[in-house]
Amino acid sequence: MDRLILRDLRFFGYHGVYPEETKRGQHFTATVELELSLAAAGQSDRLDHAIDYCAVQAVVRGVMEGPPRHLIETLAEQVAANLLAHFPTVSAVNVAVVKPAPAVTFDFAGVAVRIRRERVPLPA
């Protein structure tokens, strides 16, 4: 299966468990991979045969800059569900959400989650 990948999209949100996270906010990044056939777009060179990157980014932004959530796991689930809902030609999505500077007392490069969700076929 082909993949359309948007890497390291950057957002500012108010997500987290600790009060200082939801008060001051922080930066987050997301990488999304949409699994779908890219053959028609590749052969025709027409945007209407492809998925518009800006439309994908807008869906991800709606979650990442939307209502505060406690967990980055929840952000990833909502991004995946919204992408599958908005783009019917996508058969599966991979979503990685990174919180580069969580409010913890030890030094590290951040925390991330990565999930894969497939479109559930409708019953016959």
Summary of the structure (lengths in Angstrom):
residues: 124
radius of gyration: 15.9
end to end distance: 23.8
largest distance: 52.8
contacts: 339
relative contact order: 0.22
helix: 34%
strand: 30%
